[in-house]
Amino acid sequence: MNAQKANRIPISDYLASQGIHPDKKYPGYLMYRTPWREENRPSMKVDIKKNLWVDFGNGNEGGT
């Protein structure tokens, strides 16, 4: 699989396949607790339409 095909996989589908589910659902985006650190509140946003993620708890790191 090349990068273009991989970028078409919905991030939310990939996370679900790994057993990671959103804490909150909003129109157009989902909020998750980051899987790589302990959190009390969700800080990772996944934009469903743009298929992008951003981690607000880590200097706004993100991508596809």
Secondary structure by P-SEA (a helix, b strand, c coil): ccaaaaaaccaaaaaaaaccccccccccbbbbcccccccccccbbbbccccccccccccccccc
